[in-house]
Amino acid sequence: MDWTALRRIITKNSEDGRSSVLIDGEPAKTLAVDEAGLAEIWTAALSRDHLLSGDDRLTSENVRLEPDRGAMKVRWFTVPADNDGRSDDEREAAAAFGFAACGASHARIDTSRHPMMHKTDTLDVIILVKGEVDLLLDQGEPQSMKPGDVVIQRATNHAWVNRGSETALLVAVLINAA
C-alpha cells in the first residue's frame, strides 16, 4: 500500500471568517506492517472551539486506535487479503502486535472467533472504498461488503476479514462521546 498516494484536504477559516486550505497532502501519520495499517487524517475535540482551530495534532501524536474522550478521529485503514498461509499462532501474534502498537491491547476482549476481534467505546462510521471485506461479529454470518457500503459500528466486538485477492481500503470516522 502506498500510503503517500492518499490525500487529505483539511479546510480552515481565517480570523475574518474566510475559508481556505490548511493542509493538502499525505496522511499525518501511518502505522503499517506490509499491507495492514492505519493512516491518520484528522482528530478534534467535539467542541465548537476545536472545530474552528487549525491545529493538526496528529503529526505530533503516536498513532492510537481510539480518539480521546469527547473527541473524534478520521483515518484510512487497510485489511490485507487473508490468504497468506500463516498459522493460527502467527495470526494471533500479528494481531496482538498490531493492537499493542496502536495502544489498544485492552480492546481485544474476545478473540475466540477471529484474532482481529476488538471492541472500542466509540461510534464508528466505516466506508469501504476499495476491495472486498467481511464484517465479522460475535454472532451471525459475516456481512460481506462491496465498495460504497457503510457500517455504523456501535461499540460492538468485531473484526474485518478480507477473503478477496487485493488489500481492502476503508475510511473510518471514530467518535468517542464518553
C-alpha positions in Angstrom: 0.0 0.0 0.0 1.4 3.4 -1.0 0.2 5.5 1.9 1.7 8.6 0.4 -0.8 8.3 -2.5 -3.7 9.0 -0.1 -4.5 12.7 0.0 -6.2 14.6 2.9 -7.5 18.1 2.4 -8.3 20.0 5.6 -10.0 23.4 5.5 -9.8 26.3 7.9 -11.4 29.7 8.5 -9.3 32.8 8.9 -10.0 35.2 11.7 -12.3 37.2 9.4 -14.3 34.0 8.5 -12.8 33.4 5.1 -12.3 29.7 4.1 -9.1 28.3 2.8 -7.0 25.1 2.8 -5.0 24.4 5.9 -3.5 21.1 4.7 -3.3 19.4 1.3 -1.1 16.4 1.5 -0.5 12.9 2.6 -1.6 11.3 6.0 -0.4 12.9 9.2 1.0 9.6 10.5 0.9 6.0 9.5 1.3 2.8 11.4 1.7 -0.1 8.9 3.2 -3.5 8.5 3.2 -4.9 5.0 -0.4 -4.3 3.6 -2.1 -3.8 7.0 -2.2 -0.4 8.7 -3.7 2.9 9.7 -3.2 6.3 8.2 -4.4 9.3 10.3 -6.4 12.0 8.6 -7.7 14.3 11.4 -8.7 14.4 15.1 -10.6 17.0 17.0 -12.4 17.5 20.3 -16.2 17.6 20.0 -16.5 21.3 20.7 -17.0 24.4 18.7 -13.7 25.9 19.8 -11.8 23.0 18.3 -13.9 23.0 15.2 -12.5 26.4 14.4 -9.0 25.6 15.5 -6.4 24.8 12.8 -4.2 22.5 14.8 -3.0 19.3 13.2 -2.3 17.4 16.4 -1.8 14.1 14.7 1.6 15.0 13.4 3.0 15.1 16.9 1.0 12.2 18.5 1.6 8.5 18.3 -1.0 6.6 16.3 -3.7 5.3 18.6 -6.7 3.2 17.7 -9.2 5.3 19.7 -9.8 9.0 19.8 -9.6 10.8 23.2 -12.8 11.0 25.3 -15.0 13.7 23.9 -13.2 13.7 20.5 -13.3 12.2 17.1 -10.8 10.8 14.7 -10.8 10.2 10.9 -8.5 7.7 9.2 -7.9 5.3 6.4 -7.2 1.7 7.2 -6.4 -1.4 5.2 -7.2 -5.0 5.5 -4.9 -7.3 3.6 -6.1 -10.5 1.9 -6.4 -13.3 4.4 -4.8 -15.9 2.3 -1.1 -15.7 3.2 -0.7 -19.2 4.7 0.1 -18.1 8.2 -0.7 -20.4 11.1 -3.2 -19.6 13.8 -0.4 -18.8 16.2 1.2 -16.5 13.7 -2.1 -14.7 13.1 -2.6 -14.3 16.8 0.9 -12.9 17.3 0.4 -10.4 14.4 -2.9 -9.3 15.9 -1.5 -8.9 19.4 1.4 -6.9 18.0 -0.8 -4.6 15.8 -3.2 -3.7 18.7 -0.3 -3.1 21.1 1.4 -0.9 18.5 -1.7 1.5 18.5 -2.3 1.3 22.2 -5.3 -0.9 22.0 -4.4 -4.3 23.6 -7.3 -3.7 26.0 -9.8 -3.7 23.1 -9.2 -7.4 22.4 -11.9 -8.6 24.8 -13.0 -11.8 23.0 -10.9 -13.1 20.1 -12.3 -16.6 20.1 -14.0 -16.1 16.7 -11.0 -14.3 15.0 -7.7 -12.9 16.3 -8.5 -9.4 15.0 -11.8 -9.2 17.0 -11.9 -6.0 19.1 -14.3 -3.6 20.8 -13.9 0.1 21.4 -16.1 2.6 23.3 -16.7 4.5 20.1 -19.4 5.1 17.5 -17.7 4.4 14.2 -18.8 5.1 10.6 -16.8 2.8 8.3 -16.9 3.1 4.5 -15.4 0.5 2.2 -13.5 2.4 -0.6 -11.7 -0.4 -2.5 -11.7 -4.2 -2.4 -13.8 -6.7 -0.5 -14.2 -7.2 3.2 -16.4 -9.0 5.6 -17.6 -7.6 8.9 -17.4 -10.4 11.5 -19.4 -10.0 14.7 -19.8 -12.3 17.7 -23.0 -13.9 16.3 -24.4 -14.5 12.8 -22.9 -14.8 9.4 -20.2 -12.4 8.2 -21.6 -9.3 6.5 -19.9 -9.1 3.0 -19.2 -5.6 1.9 -18.5 -4.0 -1.5 -17.1 -0.5 -2.3 -19.5 2.2 -1.2 -21.1 0.1 1.6 -21.2 1.8 5.0 -21.2 0.3 8.5 -22.3 2.1 11.6 -20.3 0.3 14.3 -21.8 0.9 17.7 -19.2 -0.2 20.3 -19.6 -3.9 19.4 -16.9 -6.6 19.2 -15.9 -7.0 15.6 -13.2 -7.8 13.1 -12.6 -7.1 9.4 -11.8 -10.1 7.3 -10.6 -9.9 3.7 -11.3 -13.1 1.7 -10.6 -11.3 -1.6 -7.4 -11.1 -3.5 -6.4 -7.5 -3.0 -5.9 -5.3 0.0 -9.1 -3.5 1.0 -9.1 0.2 1.8 -11.6 1.7 4.2 -12.3 5.1 5.7 -13.3 5.3 9.4 -14.8 8.1 11.5 -14.5 7.2 15.2 -16.4 9.3 17.7 -15.8 8.9 21.5 -18.5 10.9 23.1 -17.9 9.3 26.6 
